[in-house]
């Protein structure tokens, strides 16, 4: 038997304990089915080896005559392996059988879609295998894959989900029962009956769901990982070989690091299918595949995590005014990513050479703290565009939507997807507003589940591997209520995002006017330094509103945009007491804020 993968070894080890029900929260059906088949085959081979060892031991102790008598029972041959696929619509279909002609046959048809009737059919199937094993005198290993099990366990999709869970528990318990031997049976016959009772396993395959309490005592949960970089590279190289056979040019020239990173987070079946389609449709096997891959990754990622996170593909690189220290940090990381993706797939033979330049590891995260409206959210999109990695936006509050306990389950689903998706940015916008201290929760300001979700997130931030950059934001005013102990220490870099100075405001004016479609000759007629001086204390959000107002006034007058329109928009904005006076107050508080306390020795800004 070929060498097993880590997943196959772990699954085979779990099956040796004979859990009648194994839940596998995964949508990678082809890969999961293949690994289940291998794990069951490994269990059958182990069963045969154990029986042979026992027979040899018995022969050594009691002599050849006794050993021959033992073989006369007719049940010393190897275990037989059976694998089925079961759904309420198609019934029970044979996936593996000692008789190859039965593969694809329907062992238990369904007259109409009925999840409860499906379980009854599986109970009859087990009893049939028990009778067949006694007749043939051979032990049997039986596996049944319950596809889309999450559909039957959720009340939103199946009204009798609670009853179905009870019936599933009863079936799982029935699988581990042994038939009672007749009263006149000898001990040898009773032992034979027990030994030939089929080992039957149910595998619940589908999306992540919260396991009902009725199944907790009989179900084992096996966390099924998505394919790693090595497995993906095997599929990529196979697709590259296919492209060469079709006469297409491999413009990657063997350097597939960027493509492998882009494909991380997808099930193996989706990776293979996506590459095959791309080879057929593309004119070359090269970087043009990345756009198609990112679109498919977005669809599957959001299907996997539901509505708890948003996947935003990286857009074109953009310009950002100011924040020079943060932009230098982003540029340094971009150079690191470029080196990783262009590195040769296999290192050359080590040779004596001059010392190489130090390599900067991919950073773990950063926290942006500053007054509202200073562009912290835009900095996240700027970072994703510069690094050309997806931006995963999530709210701690959204994680807790659902029944009690769903917050931690949703977080686990998200973190498993992030661990497999490759380089990305986890964007926790307004993070400081959504966290709470233990003391405030005890006074009624938070909930125990909220604290558990935050604790799990902080633990993951401490032990995770590099590849997911966590970018959190917060307003300076959020620091007054206190933060959970250890939260700031989870961010290696803390950047203070100040109000823009006069030069930065002039740059913001120029960028906003350019993005609004104002022609260069019109922009040149505006005195941006004067406009920047007149908008002291305002932030990018305010300046955007002023530019919109100035363009509106020019549109009403049927004229090109002029400096007069901009001055009128500035004056009108200052008259908006509901915003203007609050902005002045916020600006004054921001200048006297004790934000320096978060600028520890690990901060670079």
N, C-alpha and C positions, 0 to 999 in steps of 0.2 A: 504494500500500500504506500502511495507517495507521502512525503512529509506533510503533516497537517499545518494549517495556519494557526495563529494564536486563537482566533475566534473558534475555529473547529475544535482545538484542544480543550478550550474552556467549556464549550457546549457539551462535548463528549464527557468531560469530567462531571458536569452537572447531571447528565442523564444517568450516570452510574448510581446516583442516589435514588433513582426512579421517582422523580416528581411527576405525578400524573398530568399536571397542567403547567406548561411553561409559556409565559407571556413574553413576546418579543416585539417591543414597540419599534417598528421599522416599516418604512414604505419601500425598501429595497427588496422587493419580492423575489426576483430571480436569484440574487446572491444569497438571500436567507434560505430559500428552498434548497439550493445546492449545498450549503453548509449543514443544514439539518440532515440531508441525505448522507453526507460524509460522516457526521457525528453518529448517526444510527448505525452505519456500516462499521464504524470503529467499535461501537458497543457490541455488535454481533460478533466481530472478530475476537474481541476480548472475552466474550462468553464462550466461544469455541476453545480458546486457549485455556481458560479456566477449567472447562470440562475435561480436556485432554490431560491436563496436569493432575486433576483429581483421579482420572482413570489410571494413570501410571502409578500414582501413589497407592491406590487401592490394590493394584496388581502386585506391587512390591510388598505390601503388608500381608495379603491373604492368598497370594499365589495365583498362578495363571488360570486355574479352574474357576476360582471365584470371579476373576476378572472376566472370563468368558461368559459366565452366567450373567454378569452385569450387562454385557453387551447384547445378551439375548433379548433384553427389553425392547431393543429397536430404537432407542432414543439417544444414542451416543453420537449421532451425526451432527453436523453444524446447524446453527440457528438460521432460520429463514427471515429475510427482511422484506417488509411490506411498507409502502408509503402511499398515503392518500391525500387528496386535496378536497376540502369540503367547503361549500357555500350554500346558503339557503335557496339559491336559484338553480344552480347546476347539480346539486346533490353531492355525492361522494364519488370522486373520480380517482382511478388508479394512476399513481405516478411512478411507482416501482413495484415489481412483483417478480418472484422466481420464474414465472412463466411470462416471457416478454410479450406474448401475444395478447395478454390482458391489459397492457399499458394503454391508457386512454379510455378504457371501458368504464362505464358507470356502475359502481358497486351498490349504490343505494340511490335510486332516482327520486326526484322530488316532483310530485304532481303539481304542486303550486308552491311559491315561495313561503316557507314557514320555518323560522329559526328553531322553534320548539320541536317540530317534527324532525328536523335535522339531527338534533341531539338524540332523539329516540332511535333514529336510524343508526347512529354511531353505537348506541348501546347494543343493538341487535348485531352489528358488525363485530363487536368485541366477543359476543357469545358465539358467533359463528367461528371466529378464529380459535376460541378455546376448544370447541368440538373438533375442528380440523387438526389442531396440534395433537390432540389425543389419538386421533385416527392415524396420523402420519408418524407419530412418535418423534416429532422434531420440535424443539422450542422455537418460538416466533418473536421477533421484534417488530412492533407495529407503530407507525407514526401517522398522525392525522394533522394536517395543517389547516387550521380554521382561518381562512382568508377574510380580511376586512372585519375582524372581530370587534373593532371599535364601534362599528355601526350598530351591533346588537347590544352593546353595553351602555349606550347613551340614550337617555329618554328623549332627547331632541330628535333622534332619528328612528327610534323604535320604542313605541309606547309601553311595551311589556319588558323593558330592559331589566327591571328588578327581578321579575319572575324568571326570565331567561338566565340570569346570573345564578339563581338558586338551582335551576335544573342543571346548569353547567357544573356547579359544585357537586351535586349528587352524582353526575356522570363521572367526574374525576375521582370521587371516592369509590365508586363501583369498580373502576379500573384496577384498583389495588386489592380487591377482594379475591379470595381463593375459593373455588367450588368445594362444597362439603363432600368428602368421599363417602361411599356407601357404608352402612354399618358393618357389613361382612368383609370390608376391604382390609387387607393386611397392611402393616406399617410400610412395607416396601411400595405397595400400590398407592397408599396415601402420599408418600413422598414423591412418587412419580407424577401424581396428579398436581401436586404443588409446583414441581419443577417445570412441568409443561404448560403452566398457566401463562398465556402471552403477556409480555411486557408491552403495554400500550401507552403511548404518550400523545397528549393533545398539545399542539403548538398554536397559541393565539397570535396571529400575525396581523399587524395593522398599525394605525397611528397611535400616538401616546394618549392614553386616557387614565383617569384616576380609577384605580382598581376598587371595585365595591368591597365593602367589609365582608360580605358573604364569601368572597373568593380568597381572602387574605390567608386563610388557614391551609389551603390546598394548592395555591398557585406560587410558582417561582418566577421571578422577573429576571430576564436575561437582557442586559443592555447591549443592543446590537449596534456596533460602531459603523460609521460610514467608511468607505475605502480610504486608505491613507495614500501618501504621495507615491510610495513604491508601487502599489497596486495600480494607481492611475497611470504611472509612467509606462507600465507594461501595456495597458490599453492604448496609450498614445503612440507608442512605438509600433504596435500592430496596425493602427490606422495609418501611420506614416508609410509603412511597408506597402499597405494596400494602395495608397496614393501613388507611390512610385510605380507599382505594377500597372496602374491606370494611365501612366505617362504624365502625372502631375509633378510639378517642381516642389521640392521640400525647402521652402525659403527659411525655415527654422535652422536648417543645417545641423540638426542633431541637438540643438540647445532648446529643450522643451520646458525649461523652468517656469516661464511665464504662463504657458498653456496648462501645465500641471497645477499651478497655484490657482488658476482661474477655474479649473474643473473640480477643485476640492469642495466638499459639501454636497456633491451630487451623488446619488446612488450609482452603483457600478453599471446597472442596466441603462440608466440615463446617459452615463458617460459614453458607453459603447455605442448606443443609438445615436447620440448627438454627433459623435465623431464620424460615424458612417454616413449620416446625412450630409455633414459638412464636406466630406471627401467627394461625395457625388455632386454637390451643388457648386463647390468652390472651384475656382480656376487654378488654385495652388494651395498647398498645405502650408499655411503661414499665419502671420499675426492677424489677418482679416477674420480668422475664426473667433477671435476673442469677443467680438461684439455679439455674435450668435450665442456663444457660451454664457456670457453675462445675462442675456435675456432669459435663457433657459434656467440659469441658476436663480434668478429673481423669482421666477414662477414656482419652482420647486421649493425654494427656501420659505416663501410665504405660505405655501401649502403645508409645509412641515410645521412651522411655528404658529400657524393660524393668524390671528389678529394682534398678537402680543408684540410684534416688531415689524418695522418697515424696512425693506431692502431698496436702497437707492444706488443704481449703478454710477460709477464715476463719470462725471461730465468732462467737457474740455477744460483745459487749464485756464484759470482766470487770474485777473489782476486784483490785488488787495492793497489799499493805501495804509501806510503806517505799519506798526507791529513788526519792526525790523528783526527784533530778537526771536520772535516766534517764527517768522519766515525763514530765518537762518536755521532754526531747529528743523523745520519742515524740509528745507533743501538738503540738509545733511542726511535725513532719513531717506529722501528720494534717491540720493546717490548710493546709499546702502542697498536699497531694493534693486536698483539697476545692476549693481555688481552681482547680487544673488541670482538674478534671472539670466545673466549672460555668462555665468560661471560654467565651465565644461562639465558635462554630466558625470564623468568619471575622472578623478584626480590623477594627475600624471605621477610617474614613479618619483619618490622623493629624491632630490639631488641637493648637493651643497650649493647654496646660492646666497646672495645678499639678503639681509633681513627685509622682510616685507613690511609694508605700512600696516599699522594697526587697523583692525576691522571693528567698526562700531556696530553693536548688536541692535536689532530692531527694538525700539523703546516699548515700554509696557503701557504707559499712559501719561496723561497730563490733565491738569485742572485749570480752567480759565475762570478767573474771578474779577468782576468789575461791575460798574453801574449798568442799569438796564439800557438797552439800545445801542451798546457799543460794538455790536457786530460779532458777538461770541458764537452765535449760531452760524453766521456766514463763514466764520473761520473754520468750522467743521467741514462745510462743503468745499471750502478752498483746500483744506488738507486732503480730502478724498480725491479731489481732482488732480492735485499735485502728485500724489502717490499712485493714482490710478488703481485704487482699491474701492470696493463697495462700502457704503456707509449704512450701518445697521442702527436705526433709531428705535429706542425703546423707552417706555415710561415705567417707573416702578409701580405706579398706580394701576396701569393697564395689566400688569402681571397678576394682580389680585382680583381681577374680574372673574366671578364664578363662585361656587360654593366654598365653604371654609376648607382651607388646605390646598386650594388650587394655585395659590401664589407660588409655593415652593415647587409644585409639579410643573407649572409653566416656566419657571426659571430654569429648572433642570433641562427641559426641552430646548430652551434657548441656548443654554451654555453648551450642550452637546452639539448643537448645530454650529455654534461659533468655534468650538474646538476643531471641527472638521473642515470648516469653510475656507481656511487659509488666511492669508493677510487681509485684514479688514479693519474697520473702525467701528467700535461700539460707542454710539453717541448717546450719552445720558444728559439730555438737555434739562436745565433747571434742576439739576440733581440735588442741590442744597435745599430746595423747597420741599423735596419729597422724602427727605430723611428725617429721623426723629431720634431723640435720645431716650434711653431707658427711663430716666427720671420723668421726662415729660409724658411718656406713655403711661406711667403709673398714675399720673394726675389726670389721665383721660385724653391726652393730646395725641395718642397713637394707639395702635393695636398690637397685640402679641404677634399676630401673623405678619404684620408689617415689619416688625423687628426680626422675625425669623428669616424673611426674604432678604432683608438687608444683611443679616449675618451670613447667610449662605453666599450672597454675592461677594461680600468682603473676603470670605474664606477662599473663594475661587480666584479672586484678584491676587491673593497671596501665593497660591500654589500653581497657578496656570503656567503653561509654556508660552514662549514668545510667539507672536503672530497676530494676535488680536490687540489692537491699540485702543485703550479705553480713554475717551475724551469726555470729561464732565464739565459742566458750566454751572455757575452760580452767581447771584448778585451779592454785592457787599452787604446789603441790609440783612441777608439771610444768615450772616455770621452771628448776629446779636443773640439769637435764640439758642445757640450752642449746636455742636455737631457730635455725632457718635464718636466715641473714643476709637482712634486708629483709622478713621476714614481718610483724613488727609495724608497719612503716612502711606496709604495704598497708591498714591500718585507720585511717581518719581520726580515729576516736574510740575511746578505751580507757577502760572503766569498771571501777573496782574494786568488787567486790561483797563487802562486809564481812559479818561475823556480825551478826545483828539485835541492836539494843539493846533495852532493856526496853520502851520504847514500841512499837517495831516488833513485838516478841514479843506484846504485848497485842493489837495489831491482827491478827496472824496467828491468835492464839487465837480472836478474834471471827469471823474469816472462816471458819476451819475448822469451828467449831461451827455457823455458819449454813449452810455447804455440806453438813454432815452431817444437816441437817434438824431441829436442836434448836430448839424454839419460843423466841420472843423472851422470854416470861415466865420460861422456865427459864434462858436466858442471863443475864437480869438478876440472877438469884440467885447467880451465880458472881462471885467476886472475881478478875477477869482480871489486875489489877495484881499481886496476890499470886502468881498462877500464873506470870506473866511473870518475877517476881523469883526464883521457885524454879527456873526453867529457864534460868538464865544459861549461856551458852556453847553452847546448843542452836540448831539451825537449823530451817527450816520442815519438812524431812523428818522430823526427830525429833519435832517437835510434832504432826505428823499421826499418827505412830505412837502418841503418848500419848493423843490424842483418841480414836483407834480403841480403845485399851485401856480408857479410861474408859467409853466407850459399851458395850463388852463386859461390863464389871463391872456396870454398871447393868442391862443386859439380863439377866444371870444372876440378879441379885437381884430382877428384876421391878419395879424402881423407876424413877422419873424420874431423869435425870442430876442429880447434886448436886456441890457443891464437894468433898465427901469422896471421891467416886469419882475426881475429877480428881487430888486429892492422892495417892491410892493408886496411880494410874497413873504419876504422876511418880516416886514412890518405887520402883515396880517397874522403871521404865525405868532408874533410876540403878543398880539391882542387876545389870543386864545387863552383866557385865564385858566381854563380847566387843565391846560397842558403847560402853558408857559410858566406860570407861577410855580407849579409843582416841579418843573424842570430846573428852575433856578434853585429851589430848595434842595432837590436831589443832588444837583451839582455841588452845592455847598457842603452837604453831608458827605459826599464822596471824597472831597478834598481833605476832610478831617477824619475820615474813617480809619479805624485801627486795622486796616487790611494787612499791615506789615507783619502782624503776628503769624500769618500763614506763610510768610516768605521765609521758610526754614533754610538751612544750609544747603538743601538739595535743590532749591529753586534757582533758575537762571534768569529770571526776569522780575 
